[in-house]
Amino acid sequence: MKKLYCPFCGSRLRERGKKGICPLCGLPFYDNPLPATAAVAQNPKGEVILVKRAVEPGLGKWCLPGGFLEGDESPEEGVLRELKEETGLEGEIRELIGVVHERSSLYGPVVIIGYRLMVTGGEMRPGDDAQEVRFFPPGEIPEMAFRSHMKLLQGAIR
């Protein structure tokens, strides 16, 4: 249980199973996973763009462009925003690949929504949390920072 106090009345929550209960309000508070997205974005040759991480977790390893959703952002909006922020490229969503769960050493449980995208434009450049951005042929994928990203990549490349 992460939340310690009720956001409505300020009472200290009591732990009950995997959720907190406010002793005054009686309202339950759940410790939900963080929603994130990941893009398997390909160019017309079928190569996949990967980002070499400049931050932990996974510093120096490759991953799919992606990240946490913001505010009222939909998963579709989030995956397109993350592609642009991390690679400088724009894309078009082709399909939902799948949804996977992974435990982050920094953030706890994360649910990652994966999409297959086609790159449609932009200028390739690494974002502020990336060391490098590069296209890889499907048979030459380097070691990935996250198991969830490898699972999504395998689900998209047939």
Sine and cosine of phi, psi and omega as CSV:
sin_phi,cos_phi,sin_psi,cos_psi,sin_omega,cos_omega
0.00,0.00,0.87,-0.49,-0.03,-1.00
-1.00,0.05,-0.72,0.69,-0.05,-1.00
-0.96,0.29,0.74,-0.67,-0.02,-1.00
-0.97,-0.23,-0.43,0.90,-0.09,-1.00
-0.78,-0.63,0.54,-0.84,0.03,-1.00
-0.93,0.38,0.78,-0.62,0.00,-1.00
-0.95,0.30,-0.20,0.98,-0.01,-1.00
-1.00,-0.04,-0.72,0.69,-0.07,-1.00
-0.88,-0.48,-0.17,0.99,0.05,-1.00
1.00,0.10,0.03,1.00,0.02,-1.00
-0.93,0.38,0.52,-0.85,0.07,-1.00
-0.93,0.36,0.78,-0.62,-0.01,-1.00
-0.95,0.30,0.52,-0.85,0.12,-0.99
-0.98,-0.21,0.66,-0.75,-0.01,-1.00
-0.99,0.17,0.75,-0.66,0.08,-1.00
-0.65,-0.76,0.98,-0.20,-0.08,-1.00
0.93,0.37,-0.79,-0.61,-0.01,-1.00
-0.98,-0.19,0.23,0.97,0.01,-1.00
-0.77,-0.64,0.32,-0.95,0.09,-1.00
-0.98,-0.17,0.56,-0.83,0.03,-1.00
-0.84,-0.55,0.73,-0.68,0.07,-1.00
-0.98,0.18,0.83,-0.56,-0.01,-1.00
-0.93,0.37,-0.40,0.92,0.01,-1.00
-1.00,0.01,-0.78,0.62,-0.05,-1.00
-0.99,0.14,-0.48,0.88,-0.07,-1.00
0.98,0.20,0.10,0.99,-0.04,-1.00
-0.99,0.15,0.64,-0.77,0.07,-1.00
-1.00,0.07,0.53,-0.85,0.07,-1.00
-0.78,-0.63,0.86,-0.50,-0.09,-1.00
-1.00,-0.10,0.55,-0.84,0.07,-1.00
-1.00,-0.09,0.99,0.17,-0.11,-0.99
-0.99,0.12,0.46,-0.89,0.08,-1.00
-0.94,0.34,0.40,-0.92,0.06,-1.00
-0.99,0.17,0.70,-0.72,0.05,-1.00
-1.00,0.08,0.70,-0.71,0.02,-1.00
-0.64,-0.77,0.21,-0.98,0.04,-1.00
-0.80,-0.60,0.33,-0.95,0.12,-0.99
-0.57,-0.82,0.63,-0.77,-0.05,-1.00
-0.92,-0.39,0.83,-0.56,0.23,-0.97
-1.00,-0.09,1.00,0.01,-0.09,-1.00
-0.98,-0.18,0.80,-0.60,-0.07,-1.00
-0.88,-0.48,0.49,-0.87,0.13,-0.99
-1.00,-0.01,0.07,-1.00,-0.02,-1.00
-0.86,0.51,-0.38,0.93,0.04,-1.00
-0.99,0.16,-0.11,0.99,-0.03,-1.00
1.00,0.01,0.05,1.00,0.04,-1.00
-0.96,0.29,0.48,-0.87,-0.05,-1.00
-0.95,-0.30,0.71,-0.70,0.04,-1.00
-1.00,0.07,0.73,-0.69,0.06,-1.00
-0.81,-0.59,0.40,-0.92,-0.03,-1.00
-0.89,-0.46,0.77,-0.64,0.10,-1.00
-1.00,0.02,0.87,-0.49,-0.15,-0.99
-0.94,0.33,0.69,-0.72,0.05,-1.00
-0.97,-0.25,0.05,1.00,-0.03,-1.00
-0.66,-0.75,0.32,-0.95,0.13,-0.99
-0.98,0.19,0.44,-0.90,-0.07,1.00
-0.97,0.24,0.46,-0.89,0.05,-1.00
0.99,0.11,0.39,0.92,-0.01,-1.00
-0.76,0.65,0.79,-0.61,0.06,-1.00
0.99,0.11,-0.06,1.00,0.03,-1.00
-0.97,-0.24,0.26,-0.97,-0.05,-1.00
-1.00,-0.03,0.49,-0.87,0.06,-1.00
-0.46,-0.89,0.17,-0.99,0.13,-0.99
-0.97,0.25,0.51,-0.86,0.14,-0.99
-0.88,0.47,0.71,-0.71,0.01,-1.00
0.17,-0.99,0.01,-1.00,0.01,-1.00
0.20,-0.98,-0.13,-0.99,-0.08,-1.00
-0.96,0.29,0.57,-0.82,0.09,-1.00
-0.94,0.34,0.47,-0.88,0.02,-1.00
-0.92,-0.39,0.69,-0.73,0.13,-0.99
0.66,0.75,-0.83,-0.55,-0.02,-1.00
-1.00,0.00,0.31,0.95,-0.04,-1.00
-0.93,0.36,0.68,-0.73,0.08,-1.00
-0.98,0.19,0.35,-0.94,0.07,-1.00
-0.84,0.54,-0.61,0.79,0.02,-1.00
-0.90,0.43,-0.69,0.72,0.05,-1.00
-0.90,0.43,-0.65,0.76,-0.03,-1.00
-0.90,0.44,-0.69,0.72,-0.04,-1.00
-0.92,0.38,-0.60,0.80,0.04,-1.00
-0.93,0.36,-0.64,0.77,0.05,-1.00
-0.90,0.45,-0.72,0.70,-0.01,-1.00
-0.89,0.45,-0.65,0.76,0.05,-1.00
-0.84,0.54,-0.74,0.67,-0.02,-1.00
-0.90,0.43,-0.72,0.70,-0.04,-1.00
-0.91,0.42,-0.65,0.76,-0.13,-0.99
-1.00,0.02,-0.39,0.92,-0.09,-1.00
-0.81,-0.59,-0.26,0.97,-0.10,-1.00
0.99,0.17,-0.01,1.00,-0.08,-1.00
-0.98,-0.19,0.42,-0.91,0.09,-1.00
-0.95,-0.31,0.44,-0.90,-0.03,-1.00
-0.55,-0.84,0.16,-0.99,0.05,-1.00
-0.83,-0.56,0.77,-0.64,0.00,-1.00
-0.95,0.32,0.77,-0.64,0.03,-1.00
-0.98,-0.22,-0.63,0.77,0.01,-1.00
-0.22,-0.98,0.39,-0.92,0.17,-0.99
-0.99,0.17,0.81,-0.59,0.00,-1.00
-1.00,0.09,-0.74,0.67,-0.05,-1.00
0.18,-0.98,0.01,-1.00,0.01,-1.00
-0.79,-0.62,0.80,-0.60,-0.02,-1.00
-0.78,-0.62,0.39,-0.92,0.00,-1.00
-0.92,-0.40,0.67,-0.75,0.07,-1.00
-0.53,-0.85,0.53,-0.85,0.06,-1.00
-0.99,-0.11,0.85,-0.53,0.03,-1.00
-1.00,0.00,0.66,-0.75,0.04,-1.00
-0.91,0.40,-0.40,0.92,-0.01,-1.00
-0.99,-0.14,-0.57,0.82,-0.19,-0.98
-0.90,-0.43,-0.09,1.00,-0.05,-1.00
0.99,0.14,-0.51,-0.86,-0.06,-1.00
-0.94,0.35,0.70,-0.72,0.00,-1.00
-0.75,-0.66,0.68,-0.73,0.13,-0.99
-0.95,-0.30,0.87,-0.50,-0.07,-1.00
-0.96,-0.29,0.82,-0.57,0.01,-1.00
-0.98,-0.19,0.89,-0.45,-0.09,-1.00
-0.98,-0.21,0.68,-0.73,0.02,-1.00
-0.81,-0.59,0.53,-0.85,0.18,-0.98
-0.99,-0.10,0.78,-0.62,-0.03,-1.00
-0.82,-0.57,0.42,-0.91,0.17,-0.98
-0.95,-0.31,0.78,-0.63,0.04,-1.00
-0.94,0.34,0.78,-0.63,-0.07,-1.00
-0.89,-0.45,-0.19,0.98,-0.02,-1.00
0.15,-0.99,-0.24,-0.97,-0.02,-1.00
1.00,-0.07,0.00,-1.00,0.01,-1.00
-0.84,-0.54,0.88,-0.48,-0.09,-1.00
-0.91,0.41,0.81,-0.59,0.06,-1.00
-0.31,-0.95,0.56,-0.83,0.01,-1.00
-0.96,0.29,0.62,-0.78,0.08,-1.00
-0.97,0.24,-0.05,-1.00,-0.10,-0.99
-0.94,0.35,-0.30,0.95,0.03,-1.00
-0.95,-0.32,0.36,0.93,-0.02,-1.00
-0.81,-0.58,0.64,-0.76,0.10,-1.00
-0.99,0.13,-0.57,0.82,-0.14,-0.99
-0.38,-0.92,0.44,-0.90,0.09,-1.00
-0.73,-0.69,0.73,-0.68,-0.05,-1.00
-0.42,-0.91,0.51,-0.86,0.12,-0.99
-1.00,0.06,0.65,-0.76,0.04,-1.00
-0.80,-0.59,0.67,-0.74,0.16,-0.99
-0.90,0.43,0.55,-0.83,-0.04,-1.00
-0.79,0.62,-0.53,0.85,-0.01,-1.00
-0.99,0.11,0.00,1.00,-0.06,-1.00
-0.82,-0.58,0.56,0.83,-0.02,-1.00
-0.95,0.31,0.80,-0.60,0.01,-1.00
-0.97,0.25,0.05,-1.00,0.07,-1.00
-0.85,0.52,0.74,-0.67,-0.06,-1.00
-0.99,-0.12,0.51,-0.86,0.00,-1.00
-0.94,0.34,-0.50,0.86,-0.12,-0.99
-0.76,-0.65,0.72,-0.70,0.06,-1.00
-0.87,0.50,-0.61,0.79,-0.02,-1.00
-0.87,0.49,-0.63,0.77,0.00,-1.00
-0.93,0.37,-0.62,0.79,0.04,-1.00
-0.91,0.42,-0.64,0.77,0.02,-1.00
-0.89,0.45,-0.70,0.71,0.03,-1.00
-0.91,0.41,-0.65,0.76,0.02,-1.00
-0.88,0.47,-0.70,0.71,0.03,-1.00
-0.89,0.45,-0.56,0.83,0.03,-1.00
-0.95,0.31,-0.38,0.92,-0.05,-1.00
-1.00,-0.07,-0.53,0.85,-0.04,-1.00
-1.00,-0.08,0.95,-0.33,-0.07,-1.00
-0.96,-0.30,0.00,0.00,0.00,0.00
